[in-house]
Amino acid sequence: MMDARRETRDEEDSCCELCAVSFRFAVPSLSSLVPRPSSLIPMRLVLQRVSHAAVRVNQEVLGEIGRGYCILVGLTHADTPAEVLWMAEKVVGLRLFADNEGKMNLGLAEIGGAVLVISQFTLYGNAEKGRRPSFIDAARPEVAEPLYEEFVTRLRELGVTVATGRFGAMMEVEIHNDGPVTLLLERNA
């Protein structure tokens, strides 16, 4: 990653129209703050703590949970079963629920929570150029689907109740974000 201090641009501005005093400040280039390419960041999850979540396909409810996590799963070309296992263990080990003192100290098992897992290739959308995002960093369905299923299986093996949508389907996801608490989970290779 480039040094953010070196990739800056100086700008001049005045504090208001009435004041002729100028000041200078350095604005870091946003591209220096974002690691690229995204294919170096395997498996991307957006995890939301929810009080309720459901997924429908053609008005049919395929999965529904009460308290727990709704997880949007994005997979890329670099993903392997090792990343899937690591991420499943990370999700199960997170402590995002309040204890008696109001601190995030409780995990899914302690609150009897469940997980709704939704495949989401658009997490690898790249809109840096043009107006329509590129999804070239997302794994192709023949690669992503078995890894998605592996993630669901690993969560279940770790003792979590899991509901799912349908891989590759157009889904309507209902999320009642609790908090709101939302995390972006990635693991650098």
The 8 nearest C-alpha neighbors of each residue, nearest first, counted from 0:
[[1, 34, 2, 31, 35, 32, 33, 3],
 [2, 0, 31, 3, 6, 5, 32, 4],
 [1, 3, 4, 5, 0, 6, 31, 32],
 [4, 2, 6, 31, 5, 1, 27, 32],
 [3, 5, 2, 6, 7, 27, 1, 25],
 [6, 4, 3, 2, 7, 1, 27, 8],
 [5, 7, 3, 4, 28, 27, 2, 31],
 [8, 6, 27, 28, 26, 5, 25, 4],
 [7, 9, 26, 25, 10, 27, 6, 28],
 [8, 10, 25, 24, 26, 7, 23, 11],
 [11, 9, 23, 24, 8, 12, 25, 26],
 [12, 10, 23, 22, 21, 9, 24, 13],
 [11, 13, 21, 22, 10, 14, 23, 24],
 [12, 14, 21, 15, 20, 22, 19, 18],
 [13, 15, 18, 12, 21, 20, 16, 22],
 [16, 14, 18, 17, 13, 19, 12, 20],
 [15, 17, 18, 14, 13, 19, 20, 12],
 [18, 16, 15, 19, 14, 13, 20, 21],
 [17, 19, 15, 20, 16, 14, 13, 21],
 [18, 20, 21, 13, 17, 16, 15, 14],
 [21, 19, 18, 13, 22, 14, 12, 15],
 [22, 20, 13, 12, 19, 11, 23, 14],
 [21, 23, 11, 12, 13, 24, 20, 14],
 [24, 22, 11, 10, 9, 12, 21, 25],
 [25, 23, 10, 9, 26, 22, 11, 8],
 [24, 26, 9, 8, 7, 27, 10, 23],
 [25, 27, 7, 8, 28, 24, 9, 10],
 [28, 26, 7, 29, 3, 6, 25, 8],
 [27, 29, 30, 31, 7, 6, 26, 3],
 [30, 28, 32, 31, 27, 33, 3, 26],
 [29, 31, 32, 28, 33, 34, 35, 27],
 [30, 32, 29, 3, 28, 33, 1, 6],
 [31, 33, 29, 30, 34, 3, 28, 0],
 [32, 34, 30, 31, 35, 29, 0, 36],
 [35, 33, 0, 36, 32, 37, 31, 30],
 [36, 34, 37, 33, 39, 38, 0, 30],
 [35, 37, 38, 39, 34, 40, 136, 33],
 [36, 38, 35, 39, 40, 136, 34, 123],
 [37, 39, 40, 36, 136, 75, 77, 41],
 [40, 38, 37, 36, 41, 188, 187, 77],
 [41, 39, 187, 37, 38, 188, 186, 185],
 [40, 42, 78, 77, 75, 39, 186, 43],
 [43, 41, 74, 73, 78, 185, 75, 44],
 [42, 44, 185, 73, 184, 72, 74, 41],
 [45, 43, 72, 184, 71, 183, 46, 73],
 [44, 46, 183, 71, 70, 182, 184, 47],
 [45, 47, 70, 182, 181, 69, 44, 68],
 [48, 46, 181, 69, 68, 180, 49, 176],
 [47, 49, 68, 180, 177, 176, 67, 181],
 [50, 48, 176, 177, 51, 175, 67, 68],
 [49, 51, 66, 65, 177, 175, 176, 67],
 [52, 50, 65, 49, 175, 66, 64, 174],
 [53, 51, 174, 173, 64, 63, 175, 65],
 [54, 52, 63, 173, 62, 172, 64, 174],
 [53, 55, 172, 62, 171, 60, 61, 164],
 [56, 54, 60, 59, 171, 58, 61, 170],
 [55, 57, 170, 59, 58, 171, 169, 60],
 [56, 58, 59, 55, 170, 169, 60, 171],
 [59, 57, 56, 55, 60, 171, 54, 61],
 [60, 58, 55, 56, 57, 61, 54, 62],
 [61, 59, 55, 62, 54, 58, 56, 53],
 [62, 60, 55, 164, 54, 59, 163, 56],
 [61, 63, 162, 163, 54, 53, 60, 164],
 [62, 64, 53, 52, 162, 54, 115, 61],
 [65, 63, 52, 51, 113, 53, 115, 66],
 [64, 66, 51, 50, 67, 52, 113, 63],
 [65, 67, 50, 112, 49, 51, 113, 64],
 [66, 68, 112, 113, 49, 114, 48, 65],
 [69, 67, 48, 114, 47, 49, 70, 46],
 [68, 70, 115, 47, 114, 46, 116, 49],
 [69, 71, 46, 116, 45, 68, 115, 117],
 [70, 72, 117, 45, 44, 119, 118, 116],
 [73, 71, 44, 118, 119, 117, 70, 43],
 [74, 72, 120, 43, 119, 122, 42, 44],
 [75, 73, 42, 138, 143, 137, 43, 78],
 [74, 76, 138, 137, 77, 78, 136, 41],
 [75, 77, 138, 78, 137, 38, 136, 74],
 [78, 76, 75, 41, 38, 79, 39, 40],
 [79, 77, 41, 76, 75, 42, 82, 74],
 [78, 80, 81, 82, 83, 77, 146, 41],
 [79, 81, 83, 82, 84, 146, 78, 149],
 [82, 80, 84, 79, 83, 85, 78, 86],
 [83, 81, 85, 80, 79, 84, 86, 78],
 [82, 84, 80, 86, 81, 150, 85, 87],
 [85, 83, 87, 81, 86, 82, 80, 88],
 [86, 84, 82, 88, 83, 87, 89, 81],
 [85, 87, 89, 83, 88, 84, 82, 90],
 [88, 86, 84, 90, 89, 85, 154, 83],
 [87, 89, 91, 85, 86, 90, 92, 84],
 [88, 90, 86, 92, 87, 91, 85, 93],
 [91, 89, 87, 93, 92, 88, 86, 154],
 [90, 92, 88, 89, 93, 87, 107, 106],
 [93, 91, 89, 90, 88, 94, 106, 107],
 [94, 92, 90, 91, 106, 95, 89, 107],
 [93, 95, 106, 105, 104, 103, 96, 92],
 [96, 94, 103, 93, 105, 106, 104, 97],
 [97, 95, 105, 103, 94, 104, 106, 98],
 [98, 96, 103, 101, 102, 104, 105, 99],
 [97, 99, 101, 100, 102, 104, 105, 103],
 [100, 98, 101, 97, 102, 104, 103, 105],
 [101, 99, 98, 102, 97, 103, 104, 96],
 [100, 102, 97, 98, 99, 103, 96, 104],
 [103, 101, 97, 98, 100, 104, 96, 99],
 [102, 104, 97, 95, 96, 94, 105, 98],
 [105, 103, 94, 102, 98, 97, 96, 95],
 [106, 104, 94, 96, 109, 103, 98, 95],
 [107, 105, 94, 109, 108, 93, 95, 96],
 [106, 108, 112, 110, 109, 111, 67, 91],
 [109, 107, 111, 110, 106, 112, 159, 158],
 [110, 108, 106, 107, 111, 105, 112, 96],
 [109, 111, 112, 107, 108, 106, 105, 96],
 [112, 110, 108, 109, 107, 113, 66, 67],
 [113, 111, 67, 107, 66, 110, 108, 114],
 [112, 114, 67, 160, 161, 159, 64, 66],
 [115, 113, 68, 161, 67, 69, 116, 162],
 [114, 116, 69, 162, 163, 161, 70, 68],
 [117, 115, 70, 163, 69, 71, 114, 162],
 [116, 118, 71, 164, 163, 72, 70, 119],
 [119, 117, 72, 166, 71, 73, 120, 116],
 [120, 118, 73, 72, 121, 71, 122, 117],
 [119, 121, 73, 122, 137, 123, 118, 74],
 [120, 122, 124, 123, 119, 134, 73, 137],
 [123, 121, 120, 73, 124, 119, 43, 72],
 [124, 122, 121, 137, 136, 134, 120, 125],
 [125, 123, 134, 121, 133, 132, 122, 126],
 [124, 126, 133, 132, 127, 123, 134, 128],
 [125, 127, 132, 128, 124, 133, 131, 130],
 [128, 126, 125, 129, 132, 130, 133, 131],
 [129, 127, 126, 130, 132, 125, 131, 133],
 [128, 130, 131, 126, 127, 132, 133, 125],
 [131, 129, 132, 126, 128, 127, 133, 125],
 [130, 132, 129, 126, 133, 128, 125, 124],
 [133, 131, 126, 125, 124, 130, 134, 129],
 [132, 134, 125, 124, 135, 126, 131, 136],
 [135, 133, 124, 136, 137, 123, 125, 132],
 [134, 136, 137, 133, 124, 138, 123, 125],
 [137, 135, 134, 123, 38, 75, 138, 37],
 [138, 136, 75, 123, 134, 135, 120, 74],
 [139, 137, 75, 76, 143, 74, 142, 140],
 [138, 140, 142, 141, 143, 137, 76, 75],
 [141, 139, 143, 142, 144, 138, 167, 145],
 [140, 142, 139, 143, 144, 145, 138, 146],
 [143, 141, 140, 139, 144, 138, 145, 146],
 [142, 144, 140, 146, 138, 145, 141, 74],
 [143, 145, 147, 146, 140, 142, 141, 148],
 [146, 144, 148, 147, 143, 149, 142, 141],
 [147, 145, 149, 143, 148, 144, 150, 80],
 [146, 148, 144, 150, 149, 145, 143, 151],
 [149, 147, 145, 151, 146, 150, 152, 144],
 [150, 148, 146, 152, 147, 151, 153, 145],
 [151, 149, 147, 153, 148, 152, 83, 146],
 [150, 152, 148, 154, 149, 153, 155, 147],
 [151, 153, 149, 155, 150, 154, 148, 156],
 [154, 152, 156, 150, 155, 151, 149, 157],
 [155, 153, 157, 151, 156, 152, 159, 87],
 [154, 156, 159, 152, 158, 157, 153, 160],
 [157, 155, 153, 158, 154, 152, 159, 151],
 [156, 158, 154, 155, 159, 153, 91, 88],
 [159, 157, 155, 156, 154, 160, 108, 91],
 [158, 160, 155, 154, 157, 161, 113, 114],
 [159, 161, 113, 155, 114, 158, 162, 112],
 [162, 160, 114, 115, 113, 159, 155, 163],
 [163, 161, 115, 62, 114, 63, 116, 160],
 [164, 162, 116, 62, 115, 117, 161, 165],
 [163, 165, 117, 61, 54, 62, 166, 116],
 [166, 164, 168, 167, 163, 117, 61, 170],
 [165, 167, 168, 118, 164, 144, 117, 147],
 [166, 168, 165, 169, 118, 140, 119, 144],
 [169, 167, 165, 166, 170, 56, 164, 118],
 [170, 168, 56, 167, 171, 165, 57, 166],
 [171, 169, 56, 55, 168, 172, 54, 164],
 [170, 172, 55, 54, 56, 173, 169, 53],
 [171, 173, 54, 53, 170, 174, 55, 52],
 [174, 172, 53, 52, 54, 171, 175, 51],
 [175, 173, 52, 176, 172, 51, 49, 53],
 [174, 176, 51, 49, 50, 52, 177, 173],
 [175, 177, 49, 179, 174, 48, 47, 178],
 [178, 176, 49, 179, 48, 50, 175, 180],
 [179, 177, 180, 176, 48, 49, 181, 47],
 [178, 180, 177, 176, 181, 48, 47, 49],
 [179, 181, 178, 48, 47, 177, 182, 176],
 [182, 180, 47, 46, 179, 48, 183, 45],
 [183, 181, 46, 45, 184, 47, 180, 44],
 [182, 184, 45, 44, 46, 185, 181, 43],
 [185, 183, 44, 43, 182, 45, 186, 46],
 [186, 184, 43, 42, 187, 40, 183, 44],
 [185, 187, 40, 41, 188, 184, 42, 43],
 [186, 188, 40, 185, 41, 39, 42, 82],
 [187, 40, 186, 39, 41, 77, 82, 78]]
